[in-house]
């Protein structure tokens, strides 16, 4: 029996193995973790001024256009009735409805961007628990460089990684290791039995062997089939992607990444070349042009390989419409970064 039935949220930076950890948790008989529509990421900058009906409407619109469709229909009226007065209260009501449909005792969320909303989550649900998933930033950047998710330019992704690890570290210091548990991707894939058992101890659940064979689940197969960026979701746990930056980044790109991330890398036990500290930052025009060129190549590849390519475009168009609608109010409530 679980000692707590609060939600489990994976925080950190995308391209860090969050789909792997999501599917590992989802393989537990008491836990349901759908692929996230990133409600807080896309909607938190909109000034709803406490209008729960507007929050529910926008969240349901975003869910309708989700790039990884959920297998269950979510009842809008039931969400509105159950939702708390905040945006996360709406999100929680949606996820709780999914949990009930799955027959699970608790839900999880793998939207790593929730690292920006730890305090909001705990204000709504004090028994929430967070898994701070961290991966070598050079491997994160190498993965993002070829993915349709995240910044394609290594320097910009390195800046994001650093900022998000700092947020996670601050949350752990503020709330303690009993609320925020650090999981290193490299340890998870190198010693999965040990690390998954430690995660189970942290969240108050009994270990289940199915968590070690997450790739055999139907959810894993569906995820792997939708996008080349998720194809490894259907693979067994492996160490093969440790050190992927050796193939995915040039020497200059590696030095640029290390120059930005070195201080945080050191605290998280990732070695780096000291000479990288002297690497000059790339100019903004070069970053913009190079990022645009890489993005074009990524989009072209996605158009040919991803089943959900047009759903992603539709989702992005939906987000733009929601933000444009809120634009007249932006002077009152600053919008978050468009990501």
C-alpha positions as CSV (number, residue, x, y, z in Angstrom):
1,X,0.0,0.0,0.0
2,X,1.3,3.5,-0.8
3,X,2.1,5.9,2.0
4,X,0.9,8.7,-0.1
5,X,-1.4,9.0,-3.2
6,X,-0.2,12.4,-4.4
7,X,0.8,13.0,-8.0
8,X,4.4,12.4,-9.3
9,X,5.9,15.0,-11.5
10,X,9.0,14.7,-13.6
11,X,10.9,18.0,-13.8
12,X,14.2,19.1,-15.4
13,X,14.9,19.6,-19.1
14,X,13.4,17.8,-22.1
15,X,15.5,15.3,-24.0
16,X,16.8,14.0,-20.7
17,X,15.0,10.6,-20.8
18,X,11.7,11.8,-19.5
19,X,9.7,9.5,-21.8
20,X,11.7,6.6,-20.5
21,X,11.0,7.5,-16.9
22,X,7.3,8.3,-17.7
23,X,6.8,4.8,-19.2
24,X,8.7,3.1,-16.3
25,X,6.3,4.8,-13.9
26,X,3.3,4.1,-16.1
27,X,4.2,0.4,-16.0
28,X,3.4,0.4,-12.3
29,X,-0.1,-1.0,-11.6
30,X,-1.0,2.0,-9.3
31,X,0.3,4.8,-11.5
32,X,-1.0,6.4,-14.7
33,X,1.2,8.8,-16.6
34,X,-0.1,10.0,-20.0
35,X,2.0,11.9,-22.5
36,X,1.6,15.6,-21.4
37,X,-0.1,18.3,-23.4
38,X,2.1,20.8,-21.5
39,X,-0.9,22.7,-20.1
40,X,1.2,24.9,-17.8
41,X,3.9,25.6,-20.4
42,X,1.5,26.9,-22.9
43,X,-1.3,28.5,-20.8
44,X,0.4,29.9,-17.7
45,X,1.2,33.2,-19.4
46,X,-2.4,33.9,-20.2
47,X,-4.1,36.3,-17.7
48,X,-7.3,34.3,-16.8
49,X,-8.0,36.4,-13.7
50,X,-9.6,33.5,-11.9
51,X,-12.0,32.6,-14.8
52,X,-12.1,28.8,-14.3
53,X,-14.4,28.3,-17.3
54,X,-11.9,30.0,-19.6
55,X,-9.1,28.0,-18.2
56,X,-11.0,24.7,-18.7
57,X,-12.0,25.7,-22.2
58,X,-8.4,26.5,-23.3
59,X,-7.1,23.4,-21.6
60,X,-9.6,21.2,-23.4
61,X,-8.8,22.9,-26.7
62,X,-5.1,22.1,-26.1
63,X,-5.9,18.5,-25.2
64,X,-8.0,18.1,-28.4
65,X,-4.9,19.1,-30.5
66,X,-2.4,17.2,-28.4
67,X,0.4,15.6,-30.5
68,X,0.1,12.3,-28.5
69,X,-3.7,11.7,-28.3
70,X,-5.0,10.3,-25.0
71,X,-7.0,7.1,-25.1
72,X,-9.8,8.4,-22.9
73,X,-12.3,11.2,-23.4
74,X,-12.1,13.8,-20.8
75,X,-15.5,15.3,-19.6
76,X,-15.3,19.1,-19.7
77,X,-18.2,19.6,-17.3
78,X,-16.7,17.2,-14.8
79,X,-13.3,19.0,-15.0
80,X,-15.0,22.4,-14.4
81,X,-16.8,21.0,-11.4
82,X,-13.8,19.4,-9.8
83,X,-11.2,22.0,-10.7
84,X,-9.5,24.3,-8.1
85,X,-9.4,28.0,-8.7
86,X,-6.0,28.1,-10.3
87,X,-4.7,26.9,-13.7
88,X,-2.9,24.0,-12.0
89,X,-6.2,23.2,-10.3
90,X,-7.7,22.7,-13.8
91,X,-4.7,20.6,-14.9
92,X,-5.0,18.4,-11.8
93,X,-8.7,17.8,-12.4
94,X,-7.9,16.7,-16.0
95,X,-5.2,14.4,-14.9
96,X,-7.3,13.0,-12.1
97,X,-10.0,12.1,-14.6
98,X,-7.4,10.3,-16.7
99,X,-6.2,8.4,-13.6
100,X,-9.8,7.2,-12.8
101,X,-10.2,6.0,-16.4
102,X,-7.0,4.0,-16.1
103,X,-8.1,2.5,-12.8
104,X,-4.9,3.8,-11.1
105,X,-4.5,5.2,-7.6
106,X,-2.3,8.2,-8.6
107,X,-1.3,10.1,-11.6
108,X,2.0,11.4,-12.9
109,X,3.1,14.1,-15.3
110,X,6.2,14.2,-17.4
111,X,6.1,17.8,-18.5
112,X,9.6,18.8,-17.4
113,X,8.6,22.4,-17.8
114,X,6.7,22.0,-14.5
115,X,10.1,22.8,-12.9
116,X,8.9,26.4,-13.2
117,X,5.7,25.7,-11.2
118,X,6.8,23.6,-8.2
119,X,5.5,26.1,-5.7
120,X,2.1,26.3,-7.5
121,X,1.7,22.5,-7.5
122,X,2.5,22.2,-3.8
123,X,0.1,25.0,-3.0
124,X,-2.7,23.0,-4.6
125,X,-1.5,19.5,-3.7
126,X,0.9,19.3,-0.7
127,X,1.5,15.6,-1.2
128,X,2.9,16.0,-4.7
129,X,6.3,14.5,-5.3
130,X,8.9,15.6,-7.9
131,X,11.5,13.5,-9.7
132,X,14.3,15.9,-10.9
133,X,15.7,14.1,-13.9
134,X,19.0,15.3,-15.0
135,X,21.2,14.2,-17.9
136,X,24.6,15.3,-19.2
137,X,23.9,18.6,-20.9
138,X,26.0,17.7,-23.9
139,X,23.9,14.7,-24.6
140,X,20.7,16.7,-24.0
141,X,21.9,19.3,-26.6
142,X,23.0,16.6,-29.1
143,X,19.5,15.0,-28.8
144,X,17.7,18.4,-29.1
145,X,19.7,19.3,-32.2
146,X,18.0,16.5,-34.1
147,X,14.6,16.6,-32.4
148,X,11.5,18.6,-33.3
149,X,11.2,19.5,-29.6
150,X,13.5,22.1,-27.9
151,X,15.9,24.6,-29.3
152,X,17.9,23.3,-32.2
153,X,20.9,25.6,-31.7
154,X,23.3,24.0,-29.1
155,X,24.1,27.3,-27.3
156,X,20.4,28.2,-26.8
157,X,19.6,24.7,-25.5
158,X,22.6,24.9,-23.1
159,X,21.2,28.1,-21.7
160,X,17.8,26.4,-21.1
161,X,19.4,23.4,-19.5
162,X,21.4,25.6,-17.0
163,X,18.4,27.7,-16.1
164,X,16.1,24.7,-15.5
165,X,18.7,22.8,-13.4
166,X,19.0,25.9,-11.3
167,X,15.3,26.0,-10.8
168,X,15.2,22.3,-9.8
169,X,18.1,22.7,-7.4
170,X,16.4,25.7,-5.8
171,X,13.2,23.7,-5.4
172,X,15.1,20.8,-3.8
173,X,16.8,23.2,-1.4
174,X,13.5,24.9,-0.5
175,X,11.3,21.8,-0.1
176,X,13.9,19.2,0.8
177,X,14.9,15.7,-0.6
178,X,11.7,14.2,0.8
179,X,9.8,16.2,-1.8
180,X,12.3,16.6,-4.7
181,X,14.3,13.5,-5.6
182,X,17.3,13.7,-7.9
183,X,17.5,11.0,-10.6
184,X,20.6,11.0,-12.9
185,X,19.8,9.5,-16.3
186,X,23.2,7.8,-16.5
187,X,22.6,6.1,-13.2
188,X,19.0,5.1,-14.2
189,X,20.1,3.3,-17.4
190,X,23.3,1.9,-15.9
191,X,21.7,0.4,-12.8
192,X,17.9,0.4,-13.5
193,X,16.9,-2.1,-10.8
194,X,18.7,-0.2,-8.1
195,X,17.5,3.3,-9.3
196,X,13.9,2.3,-9.9
197,X,13.7,0.7,-6.5
198,X,15.0,4.0,-5.0
199,X,12.4,5.9,-6.9
200,X,9.7,3.6,-5.6
201,X,11.0,4.1,-2.0
202,X,10.8,7.9,-2.6
203,X,7.2,7.9,-3.9
204,X,6.0,5.3,-1.4
205,X,5.2,2.5,-3.8
206,X,6.3,-1.1,-3.8
207,X,8.6,-2.0,-6.7
208,X,7.0,-4.0,-9.5
209,X,9.1,-6.0,-12.1
210,X,7.0,-4.7,-15.0
211,X,8.8,-1.3,-14.5
212,X,12.0,-2.9,-15.9
213,X,10.2,-4.0,-19.0
214,X,8.3,-0.8,-19.8
215,X,9.1,-1.1,-23.5
216,X,6.8,-4.1,-23.8
217,X,3.7,-2.0,-23.0
218,X,1.2,-0.8,-25.5
219,X,1.8,2.8,-24.4
220,X,5.5,2.5,-25.3
221,X,4.8,1.1,-28.7
222,X,2.3,3.9,-29.5
223,X,4.8,6.6,-28.4
224,X,7.6,5.1,-30.4
225,X,5.4,4.9,-33.5
226,X,4.4,8.6,-33.5
227,X,7.7,10.5,-33.9
228,X,11.3,9.8,-34.8
229,X,12.1,11.9,-31.7
230,X,10.4,9.3,-29.6
231,X,11.5,6.1,-31.4
232,X,13.6,4.9,-28.4
233,X,10.5,4.7,-26.2
234,X,10.0,1.2,-27.5
235,X,13.5,0.1,-26.7
236,X,14.7,-1.7,-23.6
237,X,16.7,0.3,-21.0
238,X,20.2,0.7,-22.4
239,X,23.4,2.7,-21.8
240,X,23.9,3.1,-25.5
241,X,23.0,6.8,-25.5
242,X,25.4,7.8,-22.8
243,X,28.0,10.0,-24.5
244,X,25.9,10.6,-27.6
245,X,27.4,14.1,-27.9
246,X,30.6,12.6,-29.1
247,X,28.8,11.8,-32.4
248,X,26.2,14.5,-32.3
249,X,28.2,17.7,-31.5
250,X,31.2,19.3,-33.1
251,X,34.2,20.1,-30.9
252,X,33.2,23.8,-31.0
253,X,29.6,23.1,-30.1
254,X,30.7,20.9,-27.2
255,X,32.9,23.8,-25.9
256,X,30.1,26.3,-26.3
257,X,27.8,24.0,-24.3
258,X,30.4,23.4,-21.6
259,X,31.1,27.2,-21.3
260,X,27.5,27.8,-20.4
261,X,26.9,24.7,-18.2
262,X,30.2,24.1,-16.5
263,X,29.3,25.4,-13.1
264,X,26.1,23.3,-12.9
265,X,27.8,20.3,-14.5
266,X,30.4,20.3,-11.7
267,X,27.7,20.3,-9.0
268,X,26.0,17.4,-10.7
269,X,29.2,15.4,-11.2
270,X,29.6,15.7,-14.9
271,X,33.3,16.2,-16.0
272,X,34.2,18.8,-18.6
273,X,37.2,20.4,-20.3
274,X,38.5,23.4,-18.3
275,X,39.6,25.0,-21.5
276,X,35.9,25.3,-22.5
277,X,35.5,28.1,-20.0
278,X,37.4,30.4,-22.4
279,X,35.2,29.6,-25.3
280,X,33.5,32.9,-26.6
281,X,29.8,33.0,-26.8
282,X,28.5,32.9,-30.4
283,X,26.9,36.1,-31.8
284,X,23.1,36.4,-31.7
285,X,22.8,36.7,-35.5
286,X,24.9,33.5,-36.0
287,X,22.8,31.7,-33.4
288,X,19.6,32.8,-35.1
289,X,20.7,31.9,-38.6
290,X,22.2,28.5,-37.6
291,X,19.2,27.7,-35.5
292,X,16.8,28.5,-38.3
293,X,18.8,26.3,-40.8
294,X,18.9,23.4,-38.4
295,X,15.2,23.8,-37.7
296,X,14.4,23.6,-41.4
297,X,16.3,20.4,-41.7
298,X,14.6,18.9,-38.6
299,X,11.1,19.9,-39.9
300,X,11.8,18.4,-43.3
301,X,12.8,15.1,-41.7
302,X,9.8,15.2,-39.5
303,X,7.5,15.7,-42.4
304,X,8.8,12.5,-43.9
305,X,9.0,10.3,-40.8
306,X,6.6,11.5,-38.1
307,X,3.0,10.3,-38.0
308,X,2.0,13.3,-35.8
309,X,3.8,16.0,-37.8
310,X,0.7,17.8,-38.8
311,X,-0.9,17.4,-35.4
312,X,2.2,19.2,-34.0
313,X,1.7,22.1,-36.5
314,X,-2.0,22.2,-35.5
315,X,-1.1,22.2,-31.8
316,X,1.4,25.1,-32.4
317,X,-1.3,27.0,-34.3
318,X,-3.7,26.5,-31.4
319,X,-1.2,27.9,-28.9
320,X,-0.6,30.9,-31.1
321,X,-4.3,31.6,-31.3
322,X,-4.7,31.4,-27.6
323,X,-1.8,33.7,-27.0
324,X,-3.0,36.2,-29.6
325,X,-6.4,36.3,-28.0
326,X,-4.7,37.2,-24.7
327,X,-2.4,39.8,-26.2
328,X,-4.4,42.9,-25.2
329,X,-3.9,41.9,-21.6
330,X,-0.1,41.2,-21.8
331,X,0.8,44.6,-20.3
332,X,-1.0,43.5,-17.1
333,X,0.4,40.0,-16.9
334,X,3.8,39.3,-18.5
335,X,3.7,36.3,-20.8
336,X,6.1,33.4,-20.5
337,X,8.7,32.6,-23.1
338,X,7.2,31.2,-26.3
339,X,8.7,27.8,-26.5
